């Protein structure tokens, strides 16, 4: 009788382990980005990475999020450092670059090539990716806007990665309230704005975690 009970307990334990969420074990995520990722102008705990880590922990995910945001970085800068940034324990990466490309008026074809280079390296290393896009300002004209904004869905489809079309998707508010979520420069979110960004990005990051190891 004791043997039967013991066998049953082993079977139950096996089924429980098999049905546990894919993100039951610690996942190491690299957040590759620019000042928006780095937390420009904010005290550390208000930045994107600490707030995202806290949000994910609240959802039950065991994560380590590495802040690989560099203020002023372009997609070319991200490409130049992504390979050595992807240390062996990294299983997933958030790619949030392109804002400084737009500010400098860089040819979207160059931005596209850099993003593709980053995704190729991630693919070679078996790292799962969440690609976060941005919208282009209207003053560059419709051709630039179309070329730039088309990068993210095209690359996501080509490499089979997750995508969020717009970094600021979570900051949905009436125009009169938008400034309350931004720093004085009008370019970078304050702590409240970052919290809203994390609410928009977080669910996609949970999807990303779920893909690790599959």
C-alpha positions in Angstrom: 0.0 0.0 0.0 2.8 2.4 0.9 4.5 1.6 -2.4 1.3 2.5 -4.3 1.0 5.8 -2.4 4.6 6.7 -3.0 4.2 5.9 -6.7 1.1 8.1 -6.8 2.9 11.0 -5.2 5.8 10.8 -7.7 3.3 10.8 -10.5 1.5 13.9 -9.1 4.9 15.7 -8.6 5.8 14.9 -12.2 2.5 16.2 -13.6 2.7 19.4 -11.5 6.2 20.1 -12.7 5.2 19.5 -16.3 2.2 21.8 -16.0 4.1 24.7 -14.3 4.5 27.9 -16.2 7.5 28.1 -18.5 8.8 31.0 -16.5 8.9 29.2 -13.2 12.7 29.3 -13.3 14.8 32.5 -13.2 15.0 34.2 -16.6 17.8 36.6 -17.5 16.7 39.4 -19.8 18.9 42.0 -21.5 17.2 45.3 -22.0 19.1 46.8 -25.0 18.2 50.4 -25.6 19.0 54.1 -25.2 18.2 56.8 -22.6 14.6 55.6 -22.4 15.8 52.2 -21.2 18.7 53.6 -19.2 16.5 55.8 -17.1 17.8 59.2 -18.1 17.0 62.0 -15.5 15.4 59.6 -13.0 16.4 58.2 -9.6 17.3 54.6 -10.0 14.1 53.0 -8.8 11.9 55.1 -11.1 13.8 53.9 -14.2 12.4 51.5 -16.8 14.4 48.4 -15.8 13.7 48.6 -12.0 10.0 49.3 -12.6 9.8 46.5 -15.1 11.5 44.1 -12.8 9.1 44.9 -10.0 6.1 44.6 -12.3 7.3 41.1 -13.5 8.0 40.0 -9.9 4.4 41.0 -8.9 3.2 38.7 -11.7 5.1 35.8 -10.2 8.0 35.8 -12.7 11.5 35.1 -11.3 13.6 37.4 -13.4 16.9 39.3 -13.6 16.7 42.3 -16.0 20.0 43.7 -17.1 20.1 47.4 -17.9 21.9 47.7 -21.2 20.5 51.2 -22.0 23.0 53.8 -23.1 21.9 57.4 -23.4 22.3 58.8 -26.9 22.8 55.3 -28.4 21.6 54.7 -32.0 20.8 51.3 -33.6 24.4 51.3 -34.8 25.6 51.6 -31.2 23.3 48.8 -30.1 24.6 46.5 -32.9 28.2 47.2 -32.0 27.7 46.1 -28.4 25.0 43.4 -28.5 27.2 40.4 -29.1 29.4 40.9 -26.0 26.3 42.0 -24.0 24.6 38.7 -24.6 26.5 36.7 -21.9 25.8 33.0 -21.7 23.0 33.2 -19.1 20.9 35.6 -21.1 17.8 33.9 -22.5 15.8 36.8 -23.7 16.3 40.4 -24.9 14.2 43.5 -25.2 15.4 45.7 -28.1 14.2 49.3 -27.8 16.3 51.4 -30.1 15.6 53.8 -32.9 14.7 57.1 -31.2 18.1 58.6 -31.7 18.2 57.5 -35.3 15.0 59.6 -35.8 16.4 62.6 -33.9 19.5 62.5 -36.2 17.5 61.9 -39.4 19.4 58.7 -40.1 18.3 56.9 -43.3 15.6 54.3 -42.3 17.5 51.8 -44.5 20.5 52.1 -42.2 18.3 51.7 -39.1 16.7 48.6 -40.7 20.1 47.0 -41.4 21.2 47.6 -37.8 18.1 46.1 -36.3 18.4 43.1 -38.6 22.0 42.7 -37.5 20.9 42.7 -33.8 18.2 40.1 -34.5 20.7 37.9 -36.5 23.1 37.8 -33.5 20.2 37.0 -31.1 19.1 34.2 -33.4 22.6 32.7 -33.6 22.8 32.7 -29.8 19.3 31.3 -29.3 18.1 34.4 -27.5 14.4 35.2 -27.6 13.5 38.8 -28.5 10.9 41.4 -27.9 11.3 44.2 -30.5 9.8 47.6 -29.5 9.2 50.1 -32.2 8.6 53.9 -32.3 6.6 56.2 -34.5 8.4 58.7 -36.7 7.7 62.5 -36.5 5.5 63.9 -39.2 7.9 66.6 -40.2 10.1 64.1 -42.0 7.4 63.5 -44.5 5.2 60.4 -45.3 8.0 58.5 -47.1 10.4 58.6 -44.2 7.5 57.8 -41.8 6.4 54.8 -43.8 10.0 53.5 -44.2 10.8 53.9 -40.5 7.7 52.5 -39.0 7.7 49.6 -41.4 11.0 48.3 -39.9 9.6 46.8 -36.8 6.7 44.7 -38.2 8.9 43.6 -41.1 11.8 42.4 -38.9 9.5 40.8 -36.4 7.8 38.8 -39.1 11.1 37.8 -40.8 12.8 36.6 -37.6 9.7 35.4 -35.8 10.1 37.6 -32.7 7.6 39.3 -30.5 6.9 43.0 -31.3 5.3 46.0 -29.6 4.7 48.7 -32.2 5.3 51.7 -30.0 7.4 52.1 -26.8 4.9 54.8 -25.6 1.8 52.6 -26.2 1.0 52.5 -22.5 1.0 56.2 -22.1 -2.6 56.7 -23.3 -3.9 59.9 -21.9 -5.6 63.1 -23.1 -3.1 65.6 -24.6 -3.5 68.0 -21.7 -2.4 65.2 -19.3 0.6 64.0 -21.4 3.0 66.6 -20.1 2.4 65.5 -16.6 4.0 62.2 -17.5 7.1 63.8 -19.1 10.3 65.4 -17.8 10.9 69.1 -18.6 12.7 68.2 -21.8 9.5 66.8 -23.3 11.4 63.8 -24.6 11.8 61.5 -21.6 9.1 60.2 -19.3 9.1 60.9 -15.6 8.6 58.1 -13.0 4.8 58.2 -13.5 5.2 58.0 -17.3 7.6 55.1 -17.0 5.1 53.2 -14.8 2.5 53.6 -17.6 5.1 52.4 -20.2 5.8 49.3 -18.1 2.0 48.6 -17.9 2.1 48.5 -21.7 5.3 46.6 -22.1 4.9 44.1 -19.2 2.4 41.7 -20.8 4.6 41.3 -23.9 7.6 40.6 -21.6 5.7 37.8 -19.9 5.1 36.4 -23.4 8.8 36.7 -24.0 9.6 34.9 -20.8 7.2 32.1 -21.8 9.2 31.6 -25.1 12.5 31.0 -23.3 13.6 27.4 -23.5 11.1 26.5 -26.2 
